[in-house]
Amino acid sequence: MRRCTLGSLLGLTAGLLILIVGCGGKEAKEIEWRGDITAALILAKQEGKPVMVDFTAAWCPPCHAMEDSTFSDKGVIRKARAFIPVRIDVDEQREAAVQYDGDARKYGGVGIPNILFMTGDGTKLKHIIGYHGPEAFVSVMDSVLAMVR
């Protein structure tokens, strides 16, 4: 009969831990934003997911607040996997911002952050303006997903 030593037990425990952790699903640590609405619409059609477009700007404090609190929240990140996420800087991608009504100037300079949800064929589902905390934003995401089911 073989005797178990402390070393062999520790080795077995470490091996099992690596196996368990290594086999688990990889959870995203951040939202995987795309930068092209047209490509996102094509992908959304292929995958049957709605598109979520975040219109933002480097100079926008509420946009930074959403990035720091809402878009970094684990629940929001998890829920974002049900969407094709796109981020548009309204200054750098002005044409896209104007085309999809994400232009801050349209709303008197107070229109961002704003998030547009649409289907893969470009049909607008919902358009929200202003800061939304994580819980409120997940509720918005859930309402959009209910519209496309």
MODELLER restraints for C-alpha pairs under 7 A, 6 or more apart:
rsr = mdl.restraints
at = mdl.atoms
rsr.add(forms.Gaussian(group=physical.xy_distance, feature=features.Distance(at['CA:30:A'], at['CA:72:A']), mean=6.22, stdev=0.5))
rsr.add(forms.Gaussian(group=physical.xy_distance, feature=features.Distance(at['CA:30:A'], at['CA:77:A']), mean=6.00, stdev=0.5))
rsr.add(forms.Gaussian(group=physical.xy_distance, feature=features.Distance(at['CA:31:A'], at['CA:71:A']), mean=7.00, stdev=0.5))
rsr.add(forms.Gaussian(group=physical.xy_distance, feature=features.Distance(at['CA:31:A'], at['CA:77:A']), mean=5.49, stdev=0.5))
rsr.add(forms.Gaussian(group=physical.xy_distance, feature=features.Distance(at['CA:31:A'], at['CA:80:A']), mean=6.71, stdev=0.5))
rsr.add(forms.Gaussian(group=physical.xy_distance, feature=features.Distance(at['CA:32:A'], at['CA:85:A']), mean=6.82, stdev=0.5))
rsr.add(forms.Gaussian(group=physical.xy_distance, feature=features.Distance(at['CA:33:A'], at['CA:85:A']), mean=5.13, stdev=0.5))
rsr.add(forms.Gaussian(group=physical.xy_distance, feature=features.Distance(at['CA:33:A'], at['CA:86:A']), mean=5.00, stdev=0.5))
rsr.add(forms.Gaussian(group=physical.xy_distance, feature=features.Distance(at['CA:33:A'], at['CA:87:A']), mean=5.80, stdev=0.5))
rsr.add(forms.Gaussian(group=physical.xy_distance, feature=features.Distance(at['CA:34:A'], at['CA:85:A']), mean=6.17, stdev=0.5))
rsr.add(forms.Gaussian(group=physical.xy_distance, feature=features.Distance(at['CA:34:A'], at['CA:86:A']), mean=4.50, stdev=0.5))
rsr.add(forms.Gaussian(group=physical.xy_distance, feature=features.Distance(at['CA:34:A'], at['CA:87:A']), mean=6.11, stdev=0.5))
rsr.add(forms.Gaussian(group=physical.xy_distance, feature=features.Distance(at['CA:35:A'], at['CA:86:A']), mean=5.54, stdev=0.5))
rsr.add(forms.Gaussian(group=physical.xy_distance, feature=features.Distance(at['CA:35:A'], at['CA:87:A']), mean=5.54, stdev=0.5))
rsr.add(forms.Gaussian(group=physical.xy_distance, feature=features.Distance(at['CA:35:A'], at['CA:88:A']), mean=6.21, stdev=0.5))
rsr.add(forms.Gaussian(group=physical.xy_distance, feature=features.Distance(at['CA:36:A'], at['CA:86:A']), mean=6.80, stdev=0.5))
rsr.add(forms.Gaussian(group=physical.xy_distance, feature=features.Distance(at['CA:37:A'], at['CA:86:A']), mean=6.51, stdev=0.5))
rsr.add(forms.Gaussian(group=physical.xy_distance, feature=features.Distance(at['CA:40:A'], at['CA:51:A']), mean=6.91, stdev=0.5))
rsr.add(forms.Gaussian(group=physical.xy_distance, feature=features.Distance(at['CA:40:A'], at['CA:84:A']), mean=6.28, stdev=0.5))
rsr.add(forms.Gaussian(group=physical.xy_distance, feature=features.Distance(at['CA:41:A'], at['CA:51:A']), mean=6.76, stdev=0.5))
rsr.add(forms.Gaussian(group=physical.xy_distance, feature=features.Distance(at['CA:41:A'], at['CA:120:A']), mean=4.62, stdev=0.5))
rsr.add(forms.Gaussian(group=physical.xy_distance, feature=features.Distance(at['CA:41:A'], at['CA:121:A']), mean=6.60, stdev=0.5))
rsr.add(forms.Gaussian(group=physical.xy_distance, feature=features.Distance(at['CA:41:A'], at['CA:122:A']), mean=6.88, stdev=0.5))
rsr.add(forms.Gaussian(group=physical.xy_distance, feature=features.Distance(at['CA:42:A'], at['CA:120:A']), mean=6.44, stdev=0.5))
rsr.add(forms.Gaussian(group=physical.xy_distance, feature=features.Distance(at['CA:44:A'], at['CA:50:A']), mean=5.96, stdev=0.5))
rsr.add(forms.Gaussian(group=physical.xy_distance, feature=features.Distance(at['CA:44:A'], at['CA:51:A']), mean=6.34, stdev=0.5))
rsr.add(forms.Gaussian(group=physical.xy_distance, feature=features.Distance(at['CA:44:A'], at['CA:84:A']), mean=6.14, stdev=0.5))
rsr.add(forms.Gaussian(group=physical.xy_distance, feature=features.Distance(at['CA:44:A'], at['CA:120:A']), mean=4.74, stdev=0.5))
rsr.add(forms.Gaussian(group=physical.xy_distance, feature=features.Distance(at['CA:45:A'], at['CA:120:A']), mean=4.51, stdev=0.5))
rsr.add(forms.Gaussian(group=physical.xy_distance, feature=features.Distance(at['CA:45:A'], at['CA:121:A']), mean=6.94, stdev=0.5))
rsr.add(forms.Gaussian(group=physical.xy_distance, feature=features.Distance(at['CA:49:A'], at['CA:82:A']), mean=6.32, stdev=0.5))
rsr.add(forms.Gaussian(group=physical.xy_distance, feature=features.Distance(at['CA:49:A'], at['CA:83:A']), mean=5.36, stdev=0.5))
rsr.add(forms.Gaussian(group=physical.xy_distance, feature=features.Distance(at['CA:49:A'], at['CA:84:A']), mean=6.52, stdev=0.5))
rsr.add(forms.Gaussian(group=physical.xy_distance, feature=features.Distance(at['CA:50:A'], at['CA:83:A']), mean=5.18, stdev=0.5))
rsr.add(forms.Gaussian(group=physical.xy_distance, feature=features.Distance(at['CA:50:A'], at['CA:84:A']), mean=6.26, stdev=0.5))
rsr.add(forms.Gaussian(group=physical.xy_distance, feature=features.Distance(at['CA:50:A'], at['CA:117:A']), mean=6.73, stdev=0.5))
rsr.add(forms.Gaussian(group=physical.xy_distance, feature=features.Distance(at['CA:50:A'], at['CA:118:A']), mean=5.63, stdev=0.5))
rsr.add(forms.Gaussian(group=physical.xy_distance, feature=features.Distance(at['CA:50:A'], at['CA:119:A']), mean=4.68, stdev=0.5))
rsr.add(forms.Gaussian(group=physical.xy_distance, feature=features.Distance(at['CA:50:A'], at['CA:120:A']), mean=6.12, stdev=0.5))
rsr.add(forms.Gaussian(group=physical.xy_distance, feature=features.Distance(at['CA:51:A'], at['CA:83:A']), mean=5.46, stdev=0.5))
rsr.add(forms.Gaussian(group=physical.xy_distance, feature=features.Distance(at['CA:51:A'], at['CA:84:A']), mean=4.62, stdev=0.5))
rsr.add(forms.Gaussian(group=physical.xy_distance, feature=features.Distance(at['CA:51:A'], at['CA:85:A']), mean=5.95, stdev=0.5))
rsr.add(forms.Gaussian(group=physical.xy_distance, feature=features.Distance(at['CA:51:A'], at['CA:117:A']), mean=5.53, stdev=0.5))
rsr.add(forms.Gaussian(group=physical.xy_distance, feature=features.Distance(at['CA:51:A'], at['CA:118:A']), mean=5.20, stdev=0.5))
rsr.add(forms.Gaussian(group=physical.xy_distance, feature=features.Distance(at['CA:51:A'], at['CA:119:A']), mean=6.02, stdev=0.5))
rsr.add(forms.Gaussian(group=physical.xy_distance, feature=features.Distance(at['CA:51:A'], at['CA:120:A']), mean=6.69, stdev=0.5))
rsr.add(forms.Gaussian(group=physical.xy_distance, feature=features.Distance(at['CA:52:A'], at['CA:83:A']), mean=6.17, stdev=0.5))
rsr.add(forms.Gaussian(group=physical.xy_distance, feature=features.Distance(at['CA:52:A'], at['CA:84:A']), mean=5.97, stdev=0.5))
rsr.add(forms.Gaussian(group=physical.xy_distance, feature=features.Distance(at['CA:52:A'], at['CA:85:A']), mean=4.76, stdev=0.5))
rsr.add(forms.Gaussian(group=physical.xy_distance, feature=features.Distance(at['CA:52:A'], at['CA:86:A']), mean=6.05, stdev=0.5))
rsr.add(forms.Gaussian(group=physical.xy_distance, feature=features.Distance(at['CA:52:A'], at['CA:115:A']), mean=6.71, stdev=0.5))
rsr.add(forms.Gaussian(group=physical.xy_distance, feature=features.Distance(at['CA:52:A'], at['CA:116:A']), mean=5.81, stdev=0.5))
rsr.add(forms.Gaussian(group=physical.xy_distance, feature=features.Distance(at['CA:52:A'], at['CA:117:A']), mean=4.63, stdev=0.5))
rsr.add(forms.Gaussian(group=physical.xy_distance, feature=features.Distance(at['CA:52:A'], at['CA:118:A']), mean=6.77, stdev=0.5))
rsr.add(forms.Gaussian(group=physical.xy_distance, feature=features.Distance(at['CA:53:A'], at['CA:85:A']), mean=5.96, stdev=0.5))
rsr.add(forms.Gaussian(group=physical.xy_distance, feature=features.Distance(at['CA:53:A'], at['CA:86:A']), mean=4.63, stdev=0.5))
rsr.add(forms.Gaussian(group=physical.xy_distance, feature=features.Distance(at['CA:53:A'], at['CA:87:A']), mean=5.69, stdev=0.5))
rsr.add(forms.Gaussian(group=physical.xy_distance, feature=features.Distance(at['CA:53:A'], at['CA:115:A']), mean=5.38, stdev=0.5))
rsr.add(forms.Gaussian(group=physical.xy_distance, feature=features.Distance(at['CA:53:A'], at['CA:116:A']), mean=5.02, stdev=0.5))
rsr.add(forms.Gaussian(group=physical.xy_distance, feature=features.Distance(at['CA:53:A'], at['CA:117:A']), mean=6.33, stdev=0.5))
rsr.add(forms.Gaussian(group=physical.xy_distance, feature=features.Distance(at['CA:54:A'], at['CA:86:A']), mean=6.14, stdev=0.5))
rsr.add(forms.Gaussian(group=physical.xy_distance, feature=features.Distance(at['CA:54:A'], at['CA:87:A']), mean=4.74, stdev=0.5))
rsr.add(forms.Gaussian(group=physical.xy_distance, feature=features.Distance(at['CA:54:A'], at['CA:88:A']), mean=6.10, stdev=0.5))
rsr.add(forms.Gaussian(group=physical.xy_distance, feature=features.Distance(at['CA:54:A'], at['CA:114:A']), mean=6.07, stdev=0.5))
rsr.add(forms.Gaussian(group=physical.xy_distance, feature=features.Distance(at['CA:54:A'], at['CA:115:A']), mean=4.57, stdev=0.5))
rsr.add(forms.Gaussian(group=physical.xy_distance, feature=features.Distance(at['CA:54:A'], at['CA:116:A']), mean=6.68, stdev=0.5))
rsr.add(forms.Gaussian(group=physical.xy_distance, feature=features.Distance(at['CA:55:A'], at['CA:87:A']), mean=6.09, stdev=0.5))
rsr.add(forms.Gaussian(group=physical.xy_distance, feature=features.Distance(at['CA:55:A'], at['CA:88:A']), mean=4.89, stdev=0.5))
rsr.add(forms.Gaussian(group=physical.xy_distance, feature=features.Distance(at['CA:55:A'], at['CA:89:A']), mean=5.95, stdev=0.5))
rsr.add(forms.Gaussian(group=physical.xy_distance, feature=features.Distance(at['CA:55:A'], at['CA:90:A']), mean=6.22, stdev=0.5))
rsr.add(forms.Gaussian(group=physical.xy_distance, feature=features.Distance(at['CA:55:A'], at['CA:102:A']), mean=5.74, stdev=0.5))
rsr.add(forms.Gaussian(group=physical.xy_distance, feature=features.Distance(at['CA:55:A'], at['CA:112:A']), mean=6.47, stdev=0.5))
rsr.add(forms.Gaussian(group=physical.xy_distance, feature=features.Distance(at['CA:55:A'], at['CA:113:A']), mean=5.82, stdev=0.5))
rsr.add(forms.Gaussian(group=physical.xy_distance, feature=features.Distance(at['CA:55:A'], at['CA:114:A']), mean=5.41, stdev=0.5))
rsr.add(forms.Gaussian(group=physical.xy_distance, feature=features.Distance(at['CA:55:A'], at['CA:115:A']), mean=6.10, stdev=0.5))
rsr.add(forms.Gaussian(group=physical.xy_distance, feature=features.Distance(at['CA:56:A'], at['CA:63:A']), mean=5.95, stdev=0.5))
rsr.add(forms.Gaussian(group=physical.xy_distance, feature=features.Distance(at['CA:56:A'], at['CA:88:A']), mean=6.15, stdev=0.5))
rsr.add(forms.Gaussian(group=physical.xy_distance, feature=features.Distance(at['CA:56:A'], at['CA:89:A']), mean=4.96, stdev=0.5))
rsr.add(forms.Gaussian(group=physical.xy_distance, feature=features.Distance(at['CA:56:A'], at['CA:90:A']), mean=5.98, stdev=0.5))
rsr.add(forms.Gaussian(group=physical.xy_distance, feature=features.Distance(at['CA:56:A'], at['CA:112:A']), mean=5.95, stdev=0.5))
rsr.add(forms.Gaussian(group=physical.xy_distance, feature=features.Distance(at['CA:56:A'], at['CA:113:A']), mean=5.32, stdev=0.5))
rsr.add(forms.Gaussian(group=physical.xy_distance, feature=features.Distance(at['CA:57:A'], at['CA:89:A']), mean=5.03, stdev=0.5))
rsr.add(forms.Gaussian(group=physical.xy_distance, feature=features.Distance(at['CA:57:A'], at['CA:90:A']), mean=5.82, stdev=0.5))
rsr.add(forms.Gaussian(group=physical.xy_distance, feature=features.Distance(at['CA:57:A'], at['CA:91:A']), mean=6.57, stdev=0.5))
rsr.add(forms.Gaussian(group=physical.xy_distance, feature=features.Distance(at['CA:62:A'], at['CA:113:A']), mean=6.54, stdev=0.5))
rsr.add(forms.Gaussian(group=physical.xy_distance, feature=features.Distance(at['CA:62:A'], at['CA:131:A']), mean=5.84, stdev=0.5))
rsr.add(forms.Gaussian(group=physical.xy_distance, feature=features.Distance(at['CA:63:A'], at['CA:112:A']), mean=6.87, stdev=0.5))
rsr.add(forms.Gaussian(group=physical.xy_distance, feature=features.Distance(at['CA:63:A'], at['CA:113:A']), mean=5.16, stdev=0.5))
rsr.add(forms.Gaussian(group=physical.xy_distance, feature=features.Distance(at['CA:66:A'], at['CA:131:A']), mean=6.30, stdev=0.5))
rsr.add(forms.Gaussian(group=physical.xy_distance, feature=features.Distance(at['CA:66:A'], at['CA:132:A']), mean=6.95, stdev=0.5))
rsr.add(forms.Gaussian(group=physical.xy_distance, feature=features.Distance(at['CA:66:A'], at['CA:133:A']), mean=6.99, stdev=0.5))
rsr.add(forms.Gaussian(group=physical.xy_distance, feature=features.Distance(at['CA:69:A'], at['CA:133:A']), mean=6.87, stdev=0.5))
rsr.add(forms.Gaussian(group=physical.xy_distance, feature=features.Distance(at['CA:69:A'], at['CA:134:A']), mean=6.84, stdev=0.5))
rsr.add(forms.Gaussian(group=physical.xy_distance, feature=features.Distance(at['CA:70:A'], at['CA:76:A']), mean=6.75, stdev=0.5))
rsr.add(forms.Gaussian(group=physical.xy_distance, feature=features.Distance(at['CA:70:A'], at['CA:133:A']), mean=5.39, stdev=0.5))
rsr.add(forms.Gaussian(group=physical.xy_distance, feature=features.Distance(at['CA:70:A'], at['CA:134:A']), mean=4.44, stdev=0.5))
rsr.add(forms.Gaussian(group=physical.xy_distance, feature=features.Distance(at['CA:71:A'], at['CA:77:A']), mean=6.54, stdev=0.5))
rsr.add(forms.Gaussian(group=physical.xy_distance, feature=features.Distance(at['CA:73:A'], at['CA:134:A']), mean=6.41, stdev=0.5))
rsr.add(forms.Gaussian(group=physical.xy_distance, feature=features.Distance(at['CA:76:A'], at['CA:134:A']), mean=6.43, stdev=0.5))
rsr.add(forms.Gaussian(group=physical.xy_distance, feature=features.Distance(at['CA:76:A'], at['CA:138:A']), mean=5.95, stdev=0.5))
rsr.add(forms.Gaussian(group=physical.xy_distance, feature=features.Distance(at['CA:90:A'], at['CA:97:A']), mean=5.39, stdev=0.5))
rsr.add(forms.Gaussian(group=physical.xy_distance, feature=features.Distance(at['CA:90:A'], at['CA:103:A']), mean=5.98, stdev=0.5))
rsr.add(forms.Gaussian(group=physical.xy_distance, feature=features.Distance(at['CA:97:A'], at['CA:103:A']), mean=4.83, stdev=0.5))
rsr.add(forms.Gaussian(group=physical.xy_distance, feature=features.Distance(at['CA:102:A'], at['CA:114:A']), mean=6.64, stdev=0.5))
rsr.add(forms.Gaussian(group=physical.xy_distance, feature=features.Distance(at['CA:104:A'], at['CA:110:A']), mean=6.19, stdev=0.5))
rsr.add(forms.Gaussian(group=physical.xy_distance, feature=features.Distance(at['CA:104:A'], at['CA:111:A']), mean=4.57, stdev=0.5))
rsr.add(forms.Gaussian(group=physical.xy_distance, feature=features.Distance(at['CA:104:A'], at['CA:112:A']), mean=5.68, stdev=0.5))
rsr.add(forms.Gaussian(group=physical.xy_distance, feature=features.Distance(at['CA:111:A'], at['CA:129:A']), mean=6.08, stdev=0.5))
rsr.add(forms.Gaussian(group=physical.xy_distance, feature=features.Distance(at['CA:111:A'], at['CA:130:A']), mean=6.70, stdev=0.5))
rsr.add(forms.Gaussian(group=physical.xy_distance, feature=features.Distance(at['CA:112:A'], at['CA:129:A']), mean=6.30, stdev=0.5))
rsr.add(forms.Gaussian(group=physical.xy_distance, feature=features.Distance(at['CA:112:A'], at['CA:130:A']), mean=5.86, stdev=0.5))
rsr.add(forms.Gaussian(group=physical.xy_distance, feature=features.Distance(at['CA:113:A'], at['CA:129:A']), mean=6.06, stdev=0.5))
rsr.add(forms.Gaussian(group=physical.xy_distance, feature=features.Distance(at['CA:113:A'], at['CA:130:A']), mean=5.14, stdev=0.5))
rsr.add(forms.Gaussian(group=physical.xy_distance, feature=features.Distance(at['CA:113:A'], at['CA:131:A']), mean=6.37, stdev=0.5))
rsr.add(forms.Gaussian(group=physical.xy_distance, feature=features.Distance(at['CA:114:A'], at['CA:128:A']), mean=5.49, stdev=0.5))
rsr.add(forms.Gaussian(group=physical.xy_distance, feature=features.Distance(at['CA:114:A'], at['CA:129:A']), mean=4.17, stdev=0.5))
rsr.add(forms.Gaussian(group=physical.xy_distance, feature=features.Distance(at['CA:114:A'], at['CA:130:A']), mean=5.80, stdev=0.5))
rsr.add(forms.Gaussian(group=physical.xy_distance, feature=features.Distance(at['CA:115:A'], at['CA:127:A']), mean=5.70, stdev=0.5))
rsr.add(forms.Gaussian(group=physical.xy_distance, feature=features.Distance(at['CA:115:A'], at['CA:128:A']), mean=5.35, stdev=0.5))
rsr.add(forms.Gaussian(group=physical.xy_distance, feature=features.Distance(at['CA:115:A'], at['CA:129:A']), mean=6.52, stdev=0.5))
rsr.add(forms.Gaussian(group=physical.xy_distance, feature=features.Distance(at['CA:116:A'], at['CA:126:A']), mean=6.02, stdev=0.5))
rsr.add(forms.Gaussian(group=physical.xy_distance, feature=features.Distance(at['CA:116:A'], at['CA:127:A']), mean=4.41, stdev=0.5))
rsr.add(forms.Gaussian(group=physical.xy_distance, feature=features.Distance(at['CA:116:A'], at['CA:128:A']), mean=6.58, stdev=0.5))
rsr.add(forms.Gaussian(group=physical.xy_distance, feature=features.Distance(at['CA:117:A'], at['CA:124:A']), mean=6.16, stdev=0.5))
rsr.add(forms.Gaussian(group=physical.xy_distance, feature=features.Distance(at['CA:117:A'], at['CA:125:A']), mean=5.38, stdev=0.5))
rsr.add(forms.Gaussian(group=physical.xy_distance, feature=features.Distance(at['CA:117:A'], at['CA:126:A']), mean=5.15, stdev=0.5))
rsr.add(forms.Gaussian(group=physical.xy_distance, feature=features.Distance(at['CA:117:A'], at['CA:127:A']), mean=6.14, stdev=0.5))
rsr.add(forms.Gaussian(group=physical.xy_distance, feature=features.Distance(at['CA:118:A'], at['CA:124:A']), mean=4.37, stdev=0.5))
rsr.add(forms.Gaussian(group=physical.xy_distance, feature=features.Distance(at['CA:118:A'], at['CA:125:A']), mean=4.92, stdev=0.5))
rsr.add(forms.Gaussian(group=physical.xy_distance, feature=features.Distance(at['CA:118:A'], at['CA:126:A']), mean=6.99, stdev=0.5))
rsr.add(forms.Gaussian(group=physical.xy_distance, feature=features.Distance(at['CA:119:A'], at['CA:125:A']), mean=6.98, stdev=0.5))
rsr.add(forms.Gaussian(group=physical.xy_distance, feature=features.Distance(at['CA:125:A'], at['CA:144:A']), mean=6.76, stdev=0.5))
